[in-house]
């Protein structure tokens, strides 16, 4: 006996998804509104997108944000993957409790605390604030997310492959590079993407740690939003949503394709 | 620890694997807290940096002694005596507790519903829940400003339906904060709940049904208790960051009562009172340290279970 979802189950999921998507859909639709007024629908138009491309400040901020996100996502993917390997494969070591505490705490730590503490340290060290301080702060923030994702992949896969390589005399570093790394690459890619989008998204920590000349996109959008709703902002947001949606869907399709290929390879090996 | 693991503790590469993230976190996560703690014990000053005392090691041992003598708990006394701070702590706890409860009420049926779908559909539905989380937090709050503002869609629709005669000021209210918080944190509640519910053995429900249990009773007697780890994870994952939330109350809430994240932000950016901002951060951390430790224990237990 295997009962499918009841009416109540389907309704809960449908309503939940509607709640999640309706506001975003409205925002996207109104970015194409010819009228400046939010409630008045003036027909379809691309004029807010045209205006956006002439907004030099917005484009510069987007560029700053993308560079910071790419840099910090790469750094945090390397460090986060190492941390995941250490947590899953090194068993008990001295200072493990502190280490795992520092990994999990940033996941739930209020951003105002992380931002404030990093800024005060940069001030105490007399560091010029700007691009690099935001990148360091974002690396620290996103590292733990990468660790959690890679860790779950490391736990899930078959250890015997690594053990076989070691038994055949493969040194640890080479085992990691030739056996472990290819197997956890999908998780590392997802971790990088998550780190990238979290960095692109962050307002609070960036506001604390930034300096002159490094106004990130969220900081600029935030200061515009405080003045009220503007169709240009809807247009920026729509572009960001489109980029993220394309990235996520492409990634999941790729993951599916590689899973299918892997299954075929396993089947072929068994025949 | 199993002998002969690939990353035996003695090899230099193993040390490096651990050392790089460890040192990074010590330098950029733990050390900054020490500095916050130190500044919270200082006093404001019209100087650069705007606090006293400053540790000056160029005058040697004497400098360290003057520095230590300069520290005091004065800022904490100030926070305790001024009701503004206490009220914003209480407000933060109230918003976090109530919205976590709402999130659980809304999130549980969604997570349960997804877990009841066939295995083919589940990954797609989970991805649909995660996808909004990937789009910017700020964008999602902004989307609600579009809807809730005075001449926004909600008022428009409600008035066309004849439910309202005059537009309601939804923005700058606690209602708007709750809507924004619930909307933003819903994926954080649904995903851990789904993760436990999905693993649950369906035959348990069948056994309950065979023994004459109604569906409702079976839910309360079997599913609800077994899903408690997921409930705990979801509740902690929402409650802790909501207490320190800044963006949502700042953009959607009113200015009459502030949450602690806003108060801290204001002390730092508007009043340039770094010691008070630091003391508020330390106090906030003390408030959250117990739920954070619970969360970490939960995470570690999950890790040990699968290992």
Interface residues (C-beta under 8 A of the other chain):
Chain A: X1 X2 X3 X4 X5 X6 X8 X9 X10 X11 X12 X13 X15 X16 X17 X19 X20 X21 X23 X24 X26 X27 X30 X37 X38 X39 X78 X79 X80 X82 X83 X85 X86 X87 X88 X89 X90 X91 X92 X93 X95 X99 X100 X101 X102 X103 X104 X105 X106 X107 X108 X109 X110 X111 X112 X113 X114 X116 X117 X118 X120 X121 X123 X124 X136 X137 X139 X140 X143 X147 X151 X155 X162 X163 X165 X166 X172 X173 X175 X176 X180 X194 X197 X200 X201 X203 X204 X207 X208 X218 X221 X222 X225 X226 X228 X229 X233 X234 X237 X240 X241 X244 X245 X247 X248 X252
Chain B: X1 X2 X4 X5 X6 X7 X8 X9 X11 X13 X14 X17 X18 X20 X21 X22 X24 X25 X26 X28 X29 X30 X31 X32 X33 X35 X36 X39 X49 X106 X107 X109 X110 X112 X113 X114 X116 X117 X118 X125 X127 X128 X129 X130 X131 X132 X134 X135 X136 X137 X138 X139 X140 X141 X142 X143 X144 X145 X146 X147 X149 X151 X152 X153 X156 X183 X186 X187 X190 X202 X206 X236 X237 X240 X241 X243 X244 X245 X246 X247 X251 X261 X264 X265 X268 X269 X274 X277 X278 X281 X284 X285 X288 X292 X295 X296 X299 X300 X303 X306 X307
